[in-house]
């Protein structure tokens, strides 16, 4: 699985925005429950009185207030009112994590995995992620499934990978549902069950996860986990293709060419194969060339116009 997606998006925005998002998202709801020192520190921070904020937060953090420690981690990670210092940020996140703050545990895991503010240490990353997952932090459960499934920081264990993916999937995480479906399809850590695989993959696909939509289309196309149904396969391929899944685009093109689940349409087939080819799918070019030999110049021109219209409509940029 990809590295903690929550933090990839933060790398693309200013650290001030990153800080404010986390502070508002995870601190503000608990203001009424905070002790007076922490509340004063947060209010001073909101007003831009950084020296005062650090003074109050420092007192609260020294008294083992996890929320204050976590907030100091955010401050030093973001450079709000202080010189940015990732090592100091990590120390405060770990202090908060030791005081059972799940978000701080999650961030500590991410920083150890990526070598942010410290040397890369996958074992420590796993240890912090396990604590966050046991504290019911949603993203941590997904990450643990990946860690056990790939042996990142811990011994490879398909059964435990299945366990954590199942918990995350039951909580509605679409990527966990997708991974769980793949596990049932392959029989990793659990008995192979194509019907159960299709159930979880459909849950993920229904949440607009393109990889799951493609696999659901493929399963209906070959009759795995359910009777073969080309119409359903076409529907799921189309959903995935519109989101840029190149495998779905190729299969969609071939379905239009053969007329499976839809009327034969060489122009539409050529369109989808061209879109996939532009996105560097390996077999798309060969199939597109075979179809193109059977088309008139006007048909090819119509297909290319549809390709242009598709990229404009879906805000995609040709590779």
C-alpha positions in Angstrom: 0.0 0.0 0.0 1.1 3.5 -0.6 2.8 5.5 2.2 0.3 7.1 4.6 -1.8 9.0 2.1 -3.1 11.5 4.7 0.4 13.0 4.9 1.2 13.0 1.2 -1.5 15.7 0.7 0.0 17.8 3.5 3.4 17.8 1.8 1.8 19.7 -1.1 0.3 22.6 1.0 1.9 25.2 3.2 2.9 24.1 6.7 0.7 26.8 8.2 -2.4 25.2 6.5 -1.2 21.7 7.7 -0.9 23.0 11.3 -4.3 24.7 11.4 -6.0 21.7 9.9 -4.8 19.4 12.5 -5.2 21.8 15.4 -8.8 22.6 14.5 -9.6 19.0 13.5 -8.3 17.3 16.6 -8.0 19.9 19.4 -10.9 22.4 19.2 -13.8 19.9 20.1 -12.1 19.2 23.4 -11.6 22.8 24.5 -14.2 22.7 27.2 -12.5 19.8 28.8 -9.0 21.2 28.8 -7.3 22.6 31.9 -6.8 26.3 32.3 -3.2 26.4 31.3 -3.7 24.5 28.1 -6.7 26.6 27.2 -4.8 29.8 27.7 -2.0 28.4 25.5 -4.4 27.5 22.7 -6.1 30.9 22.8 -2.8 32.7 22.7 -1.8 30.6 19.7 -5.0 31.4 18.0 -4.4 35.1 18.6 -0.9 34.9 17.2 0.8 35.5 20.6 3.3 32.8 20.1 5.6 33.5 23.1 2.7 33.4 25.5 1.3 30.3 23.8 4.6 28.5 24.1 4.9 29.4 27.7 1.5 28.1 28.7 1.8 25.0 26.4 5.2 24.3 27.8 3.9 24.2 31.4 1.0 22.0 30.4 3.2 19.7 28.4 5.7 19.4 31.3 2.8 18.3 33.5 2.2 15.5 31.0 -0.8 17.0 29.2 -0.9 15.0 26.0 -2.9 17.6 24.1 -0.3 20.2 24.9 2.5 17.9 23.9 0.8 17.1 20.7 0.2 20.8 19.9 3.9 21.6 20.6 4.7 18.8 18.1 2.5 20.5 15.5 4.1 23.9 16.3 7.7 22.7 15.8 6.8 20.6 12.7 5.0 23.6 11.1 7.3 26.4 12.3 4.4 28.5 13.7 6.0 31.2 15.8 9.2 29.2 16.2 12.1 28.0 14.0 10.9 24.7 12.4 12.6 21.8 14.0 11.5 18.3 13.0 13.6 16.5 15.7 11.9 18.6 18.4 8.5 18.0 16.9 9.1 14.3 16.9 10.1 14.3 20.6 6.9 16.1 21.5 4.8 13.8 19.4 6.4 10.8 21.1 5.8 12.4 24.5 2.1 12.8 23.7 2.1 9.3 22.2 3.4 7.8 25.5 0.5 9.6 27.2 -1.9 7.7 24.9 -2.6 10.4 22.2 -3.6 8.3 19.1 -2.9 11.0 16.5 0.5 11.7 18.0 1.2 7.9 17.9 0.2 7.9 14.2 2.4 10.8 13.3 5.3 9.4 15.3 5.0 6.2 13.2 5.0 8.1 10.0 8.0 10.2 10.9 10.0 7.1 11.9 9.0 5.3 8.6 10.0 8.3 6.4 13.1 9.4 8.4 11.5 12.7 9.2 13.3 14.4 12.1 15.1 11.2 12.8 16.8 8.2 11.2 14.5 5.9 9.3 13.4 3.1 11.6 10.6 0.8 10.4 10.5 -1.2 13.6 9.8 1.9 15.6 7.3 3.0 13.0 5.5 -0.3 13.5 5.5 -0.1 17.3 3.9 3.4 17.2 1.4 2.4 14.5 0.3 -0.6 16.7 -0.3 1.7 19.6 -2.4 4.1 17.4 -4.4 1.1 16.0 -5.1 -0.3 19.5 -6.3 3.2 20.4 -8.8 2.8 17.5 -7.2 5.5 15.2 -8.9 4.6 11.9 -6.0 5.1 9.5 -3.6 3.2 11.7 -5.7 0.0 11.3 -5.3 0.3 7.6 -1.6 0.9 7.9 -1.1 -2.1 10.2 -2.8 -4.3 7.6 -0.2 -3.1 5.1 2.7 -3.5 7.5 1.8 -7.1 8.4 1.1 -7.9 4.7 4.4 -6.6 3.5 6.7 -7.2 6.5 7.4 -3.5 7.0 9.0 -3.2 10.5 7.5 -6.5 11.6 7.6 -10.2 10.5 5.4 -10.9 7.5 2.1 -12.2 8.9 -0.9 -12.7 6.4 -3.3 -13.7 9.2 -2.7 -10.4 11.2 -2.7 -8.5 8.0 -6.2 -9.9 7.3 -7.2 -9.1 10.9 -6.4 -5.4 10.7 -7.8 -5.0 7.2 -11.0 -6.6 8.3 -11.4 -4.2 11.2 -10.7 -1.2 9.0 -13.0 -2.5 6.3 -15.9 -3.0 8.7 -15.4 0.6 9.8 -16.1 1.6 6.1 -12.5 2.3 4.9 -12.7 1.8 1.1 -9.1 1.0 0.6 -9.2 -1.6 3.4 -12.3 -3.1 1.8 -10.4 -3.3 -1.5 -7.4 -5.0 0.2 -9.7 -7.4 2.0 -11.3 -8.3 -1.3 -7.9 -9.1 -2.8 -7.0 -11.2 0.2 -10.2 -13.3 -0.2 -9.5 -13.7 -3.9 -6.0 -14.8 -3.3 -6.5 -16.8 -0.1 -3.7 -15.0 1.8 -4.1 -15.6 5.6 -7.7 -16.8 5.1 -9.5 -19.5 3.0 -10.1 -18.4 -0.6 -13.6 -17.2 -1.1 -14.5 -15.4 -4.3 -18.1 -14.6 -3.2 -16.8 -12.9 -0.1 -14.1 -11.2 -2.2 -16.8 -9.8 -4.5 -18.8 -8.6 -1.6 -16.0 -6.5 -0.1 -14.7 -5.3 -3.5 -18.2 -4.1 -4.3 -18.4 -2.2 -1.0 -15.2 -0.4 -2.0 -16.2 0.1 -5.6 -19.5 1.6 -4.4 -17.4 4.2 -2.5 -15.9 5.2 -5.9 -12.5 3.5 -5.4 -11.3 3.0 -9.0 -9.1 -0.1 -8.4 -12.0 -1.9 -6.8 -14.3 -0.9 -9.6 -11.9 -2.4 -12.1 -11.6 -5.7 -10.2 -15.3 -6.0 -9.7 -15.7 -5.5 -13.5 -13.1 -8.2 -14.1 -14.9 -10.6 -11.8 -18.2 -10.2 -13.5 -16.4 -10.5 -16.9 -15.0 -13.9 -16.1 -17.8 -15.1 -13.8 -15.8 -15.2 -10.5 -17.8 -14.9 -7.3 -21.0 -14.4 -9.3 -22.4 -15.5 -12.6 -20.8 -14.0 -15.7 -22.5 -10.7 -16.6 -20.9 -8.6 -19.3 -23.4 -5.7 -18.7 -22.4 -5.4 -15.1 -18.7 -5.7 -16.1 -19.2 -2.9 -18.5 -20.8 -0.6 -15.9 -18.0 -1.1 -13.4 -15.3 -0.8 -16.1 -16.8 2.5 -17.2 -16.8 3.9 -13.6 -13.2 3.0 -13.2 -12.2 4.2 -16.7 -13.7 7.6 -16.1 -11.4 8.0 -13.1 -8.3 7.1 -15.2 -7.9 3.4 -14.5 -6.0 2.3 -17.6 -6.7 -1.4 -17.2 -10.4 -0.6 -17.2 -10.0 1.6 -20.2 -8.3 -1.2 -22.2 -11.0 -3.8 -21.2 -13.7 -1.3 -22.0 -12.2 -0.7 -25.4 -12.1 -4.4 -26.1 -15.7 -4.8 -25.0 -16.8 -2.2 -27.4 -14.8 -3.9 -30.1 -16.2 -7.4 -29.5 -19.7 -6.2 -28.6 -19.7 -8.0 -25.2 -22.3 -6.4 -22.9 -22.8 -3.5 -25.4 -23.3 -3.0 -29.1 -20.2 -3.1 -31.3 -18.6 0.3 -31.7 -15.2 0.6 -33.3 -15.0 4.4 -32.7 -15.7 4.0 -29.0 -13.3 1.1 -28.8 -10.6 3.1 -30.5 -11.3 6.0 -28.2 -10.8 4.1 -25.0 -7.7 2.3 -26.2 -6.2 5.7 -27.3 -6.9 7.2 -23.9 -5.2 4.2 -22.2 -2.3 4.4 -24.7 -1.8 8.1 -23.9 -1.6 7.1 -20.2 1.2 4.6 -21.1 -0.7 1.3 -20.8 1.5 -1.3 -22.5 -1.0 -3.3 -24.6 -3.2 -0.4 -25.5 -1.1 0.7 -28.5 -1.1 -2.8 -30.1 -4.9 -3.2 -29.7 -5.5 0.3 -30.9 -3.4 -0.2 -34.1 -5.2 -3.5 -34.9 -8.6 -1.8 -34.7 -7.4 1.3 -36.5 -6.6 -0.8 -39.6 -10.3 -1.5 -39.9 -11.5 2.1 -39.6 -12.0 4.9 -42.1 -10.2 8.2 -41.8 -13.4 9.9 -40.7 -14.0 7.3 -38.0 -10.5 7.8 -36.7 -11.0 11.5 -36.7 -14.2 11.1 -34.7 -12.5 8.9 -32.2 -9.7 11.4 -31.7 -12.2 14.1 -31.2 -13.9 12.0 -28.5 -10.5 11.5 -26.8 -9.9 15.3 -26.7 -13.4 15.9 -25.3 -12.9 13.2 -22.6 -9.6 14.8 -21.4 -11.3 18.2 -21.3 -14.4 16.9 -19.5 -12.5 15.0 -16.8 -9.8 17.5 -16.4 -7.2 14.9 -17.3 -3.9 16.0 -18.9 -2.5 13.7 -21.6 0.9 12.2 -20.5 
